[in-house]
Amino acid sequence: MLAVRFDGAVSVASVDVPVPEVGETRVLVRMAGICSTDLEITRGYAAFRGTLGHEFVGEVAPDADPAWAGRRVVAEINAACGACDRCAAGLGRHCAARRVIGIRDHDGCFAEAVCVPTANLHAVPEHVPDELAVFTEPLAAALEILAQVPIPPGDPVVVLGDGKLGLLVAMVLRRHGCDVSLVGRHPRKRAIAAGFGARTPEIAALRRGDARWVVEATGSSAGLACALELVAPRGTVVLKSTVHGASTLAISGVVVDEVTLVGSRCGDFAPALAALAEGSIDPRVLIDHVRRLHEAREALVLAATPGTLKVLLDARR
Amino acid sequence: MLAVRFDGAVSVASVDVPVPEVGETRVLVRMAGICSTDLEITRGYAAFRGTLGHEFVGEVAPDADPAWAGRRVVAEINAACGACDRCAAGLGRHCAARRVIGIRDHDGCFAEAVCVPTANLHAVPEHVPDELAVFTEPLAAALEILAQVPIPPGDPVVVLGDGKLGLLVAMVLRRHGCDVSLVGRHPRKRAIAAGFGARTPEIAALRRGDARWVVEATGSSAGLACALELVAPRGTVVLKSTVHGASTLAISGVVVDEVTLVGSRCGDFAPALAALAEGSIDPRVLIDHVRRLHEAREALVLAATPGTLKVLLDARR
């Protein structure tokens, strides 16, 4: 089968079809999404080697457990050990021994087939098209914010960054009823944000120290300092950017203003799939390009081009 | 009257007795405590000029409002404007126009008398001696942690730093029923901590990524990195050190592990005074030296000597 491999360089290679381990199920990939994390990995993040990709929708292989065989599915990306204290506490996404599809010690989904823990599968309702279902993982990550931080509906929230993640976060917060100000530089992305009811102010127009809630989704190490300028005393900054290396942080400001910083990563799939199924969030407006699997190298170059939003890989027969 | 002034250098000077502004009351100082913030100010922090000091117990001047005249009191240190949105929201300690006794735009308490907002006064119960009441402000700051962060009684907590603040925090958490591990370098301070039931492990004996709760009270810019090594995924680091300048922060670790950082500064006086009055916390074990007001320069040198805990100034007639 075809797979998009990374071994220090990206190649589209012909490889053996993966064999499920105990507890795993093989899924025939239909569509996959390129995430900024994939691009970071191709720049050395997480020292990953293997098949790239973690956002996908597929169809369970016909030789799988009959309960699943042939069903259209998405799958959570963390493969936890299931035996440690964190797993026992329901924190499998933080299992120290976890493998992560396409990110840590486990081949990913930019391929014709991927194996995933059967426990991670979620059936996709029939009326949800592949182009929508493929957003389940990043949408779950955006919804995670509301699972961690009790932002009241109606509250103003500043979202820093108008990339894929920032826009998804803004969509989620709009759906929640928040008054969202999305800060970004690209007129096209601002137009998308305005389309779902977000404000798109210039950052200079925002009052310093006035924001009760700030979500940092710039993907830049400079984003934190900007967030701390905007946040109000006793306010909260949600950190969504997995930026490499170190940022500088003026601790005394955080202490004196009693600011809270909350790191936020992956989320539960069920509420994301429900939001897609009921149509209350439609991220398809973020799709800029769709390429076939054998065009994956071009797709990754497109995805890395400044200003590009979502690039999908189509692996359907 | 005598006052300990800072104008780039510390001096004990004879100055005019301060005149209360509208809404203020003059308090004759009985005892005052030297805080690390005072030492930081003498090194340039906050660009403060004037009479130093913010921790004190005193007696309201006889010519004050009869409701207060002659009463022994402590006083909260933030003088809020009372008119802005934050004051209206009960966040006077974060009022942008606030003055702070001995820290920002308002003379402090290392003097024979200090003026404070009348609204900030708290009467000290008769059976609470001056040496105990003078700890109300730092104890309130330690108790603020539990007002901000819902640490369950019985939970293990790591406190980094065995200085005055770290020990007070450890006392507060022990009183709350936590299993406290205080990390510090000084055998004498460890003995104090052991005296009130805290563990005092070597930092090397603590498992990385295992602490649900960490309080950073080292007063050092290196403390944050240490706290982030110890904290567990989904854990919380409370930041108590008002350290100058910038620390470096590896954001991706905070995001991937979904760690929460909470800045924590001042607290309400009422619960602190109540804890002192009921005898459930007795910080007098932290007192290393007591000096008279005219010996304040020596007292500040003592307070700045590594290993020293609390130094008090006695201004009683």
Boltz contact constraints between the chains, C-beta under 6 A:
constraints:
  - contact:
      token1: [A, 94]
      token2: [B, 233]
      max_distance: 6.0
  - contact:
      token1: [A, 233]
      token2: [B, 94]
      max_distance: 6.0
  - contact:
      token1: [A, 239]
      token2: [B, 254]
      max_distance: 6.0
  - contact:
      token1: [A, 239]
      token2: [B, 255]
      max_distance: 6.0
  - contact:
      token1: [A, 242]
      token2: [B, 252]
      max_distance: 6.0
  - contact:
      token1: [A, 242]
      token2: [B, 255]
      max_distance: 6.0
  - contact:
      token1: [A, 243]
      token2: [B, 251]
      max_distance: 6.0
  - contact:
      token1: [A, 243]
      token2: [B, 252]
      max_distance: 6.0
  - contact:
      token1: [A, 246]
      token2: [B, 248]
      max_distance: 6.0
  - contact:
      token1: [A, 246]
      token2: [B, 250]
      max_distance: 6.0
  - contact:
      token1: [A, 247]
      token2: [B, 249]
      max_distance: 6.0
  - contact:
      token1: [A, 247]
      token2: [B, 251]
      max_distance: 6.0
  - contact:
      token1: [A, 248]
      token2: [B, 246]
      max_distance: 6.0
  - contact:
      token1: [A, 248]
      token2: [B, 248]
      max_distance: 6.0
  - contact:
      token1: [A, 249]
      token2: [B, 247]
      max_distance: 6.0
  - contact:
      token1: [A, 249]
      token2: [B, 249]
      max_distance: 6.0
  - contact:
      token1: [A, 250]
      token2: [B, 246]
      max_distance: 6.0
  - contact:
      token1: [A, 251]
      token2: [B, 243]
      max_distance: 6.0
  - contact:
      token1: [A, 251]
      token2: [B, 247]
      max_distance: 6.0
  - contact:
      token1: [A, 252]
      token2: [B, 242]
      max_distance: 6.0
  - contact:
      token1: [A, 252]
      token2: [B, 243]
      max_distance: 6.0
  - contact:
      token1: [A, 254]
      token2: [B, 239]
      max_distance: 6.0
  - contact:
      token1: [A, 254]
      token2: [B, 263]
      max_distance: 6.0
  - contact:
      token1: [A, 255]
      token2: [B, 239]
      max_distance: 6.0
  - contact:
      token1: [A, 255]
      token2: [B, 242]
      max_distance: 6.0
  - contact:
      token1: [A, 255]
      token2: [B, 263]
      max_distance: 6.0
  - contact:
      token1: [A, 255]
      token2: [B, 265]
      max_distance: 6.0
  - contact:
      token1: [A, 256]
      token2: [B, 265]
      max_distance: 6.0
  - contact:
      token1: [A, 258]
      token2: [B, 263]
      max_distance: 6.0
  - contact:
      token1: [A, 258]
      token2: [B, 265]
      max_distance: 6.0
  - contact:
      token1: [A, 259]
      token2: [B, 263]
      max_distance: 6.0
  - contact:
      token1: [A, 260]
      token2: [B, 262]
      max_distance: 6.0
  - contact:
      token1: [A, 261]
      token2: [B, 261]
      max_distance: 6.0
  - contact:
      token1: [A, 262]
      token2: [B, 260]
      max_distance: 6.0
  - contact:
      token1: [A, 263]
      token2: [B, 254]
      max_distance: 6.0
  - contact:
      token1: [A, 263]
      token2: [B, 255]
      max_distance: 6.0
  - contact:
      token1: [A, 263]
      token2: [B, 258]
      max_distance: 6.0
  - contact:
      token1: [A, 263]
      token2: [B, 259]
      max_distance: 6.0
  - contact:
      token1: [A, 265]
      token2: [B, 255]
      max_distance: 6.0
  - contact:
      token1: [A, 265]
      token2: [B, 256]
      max_distance: 6.0
  - contact:
      token1: [A, 265]
      token2: [B, 258]
      max_distance: 6.0
